[in-house]
Amino acid sequence: MGEVVCIEETMATSTIAFAEACTIKKEEIKHKIGEIREKRKAKCKEAKKCKLVCYNDLPDYLKDNEFIWGYYRSEWPMKETLLSVFSIHNETLNVWTHLIGFFIFLCLTIFTAVVIPRIGVSISSKIQQNIDEFVEQNKTEAQVGLIASILSPSHDDRLKEIIQMQMQPQCSWPLTGATEIPTTCRSSHVDNHTNACVQIHETTQTKPITRWPLFAFLSGAMFCLLISSICHLISCHSEQTAYISLRLDYTGISALIVTSFYPLVYYSFLCDPFYRHLYISFITVFGFATVLASLVPVFQTPAFRHVRAALFSCMGVSGLVPVLHKLIWFHYRPEVVASTVFEAFMGLFYGLGVTIYATRVPERWFPGRLDLVGHSHQLFHLLVIAGAYTHYLAGLEYLKWRDLQQCQ
């Protein structure tokens, strides 16, 4: 009997253990099924999130232009947001216009650093050859004496202009690379007239002016364009991302405007430190104040669109003061006139761009029809690039001027 009881108890225990094991197994299966369902729901939710939505479906912080009705990205995951640079939506051209502009100015920076300083050097041998031929053909003492009198210190500035004009077909850049005294100056048959050759040498060896103001402008332009491109790409991710990226965007705009003043002011008032420091300090402080103002949350709302446009416009328009000042002092210099023409076109491009940005033309006239291509912000981006490029051309005119004529 005892053995039977033990067997029954063992069987009962086994049954209970088996039942408990089954219960645990069922719970594990239910848990796994629940996880699978949650993952499916998350995927469905994510897929739904990555769909393009209409203006009315956007959260308030993403609502900026009521005339663009569709093709919006709204709170996409960061990975999908970054990859959307290769997809079609209403920010695609906003991203790519300034991204391409960034690479254009990167190439201009490399060109300015590598090519431009070598242009004068590349023709220095041509200058020496011309001088050698000239002296060889005019060996008599009377002729060389005449050359020496013409090349007196009082004629240095005129000589620079003559050489510059004669070499214009070969290169439009100032002659900054002729740093070696011509070998003809050391020839035995003109030993008594070395001073004339030395004067030629001194006239053509002007040291190139510093390039940092132009590189500061190029850096400001690249920063503005790259930050703008990134802002348009990722601002749809979350409210916090939009807040940070928009502040960086305003900082980039301020950097472009501020650094645009540097070549104008530095090279125009190279020989007048008071005005040079005055204008540079003013625009730099103005730029910092604008960046601080942009930190106020209300600054980015659609209601303040005209305020933003007016503030940045005031920064740009303040550049009229040093431009007019420059024209009054140096209106007789051809490089100053040429740079002013480029600056006038720059102001035209920027002014037109700001007007289009503030009025939201042309999508205001064709709401919902220009969501992908042709709306105001895309046109604004193109005009910003055009304005920055014309300002770069003005900067090259300043370099030609100051490479040729510096402070005494």
C-alpha positions, 0 to 999 in steps of 0.5 A: 500500500505504501508503494502505491501511495508513493507512486500516486504522490509522485504522479500528482507532483509530476502532473502539477509540475507539468501543468506549471511548466505548460503555464510558464510556456504559455506565458512566454509564448504570449509575451513573444506574441505581444512583442511581435505585435508591438514591433509590427505596430511600431513598424506600421507607425514608423511607415505612417510617419515617413509618409508625406503629409499635407499642411493641415496635418503638420504640428504647429511648429512646422507650419510656416507657409500656408501657400505650400499645401503638400509634400511635407515631412513631419516628425520622421526618424532621424535616419529616414530624415537624413536619407530623405536628401535623396527623395522628393519632397517640398524641401528637396530643392531647398537642401540641394540649392545651398548644398551645391552652393557650398561646394561652389564656394569651396572650389572658389576658396581653393582657387583663391588660395592656390591659383590667384597668388601664382598668377603674378609669379607665372608672368615674372619671367615674361617681364624679365625677358621684355626688360632684357630685350629692351636693354639689349636694344638700347645700349648707348649711354644716352639711351640708358641715361634717358631710361634712368631719368624716366624711371625715377622714383616720382614715376614709379606709380606711372610705371606700374600702370604702364607695365600693367596695361602692356601685360593685360593680354597675358594676365589681368592680375597685378604684377606681383611676382617679379622679385628677381633683379633682371640678369641684364642689370649685371651685364658688363656693358651696362654696369654703369646703369644698374640703377635704372634696372633696379628701379624696374625691379623695385617697381614690380616687386610689390608684396601681395596684400593680405587675403584674410578678409576675402577668406573670412567672407568665403568662410562665412558664405560656406558656413551659411550655405552648409548650415542652411542646407542641413537646417532644411534637411533635419528640421522636420525631425522634432520640435527641439531639432527645429528650434536648434537648426533654425537658430543655426540658420539665422547665425549663418545668415548673420555670418554671411552678412557680417563677413561680406563687409570685411573685404569692402572695409579692410581694402577700401580703408587699408590706409585709414585704421580709424574708419577700418576699425569703426566699420568692422566693429560696428557690423560685427557687433550688429551681427552678434546682436542679431544672433542674440535676438534670434534666440527668442522663440517668437522670432521664428514664428510666421508672424515675425517673417517680415521682422526677420526680413527687415532685420537682416535687410538693415544689416545689409543696407548699412553697407551703403555707408562704407561703399559711398565713403569708398566712392568719395575717396577713391572714385578715380580708381578703376578697381573701385568703380568695378567693385562698386558695380559688383556690389550694386548687383549684389545688393540687387540680388539680395534685395530681390531675394529678401522681398520674395522671401517676405512676400512668398511670391509666386506661390501666393498667386498659385497656392498648392501648385508650386509645392515641389518646384518654383516656390519663394524659398527656392528662388531666395536661395538662388538669389543668395548664391548669386549675390554672394558670387558677385561679392566674391568678384568684387573681392577680386577687384579689391585684391587687384587694387591693393596688390598694385597700390598699398600704403606708402 
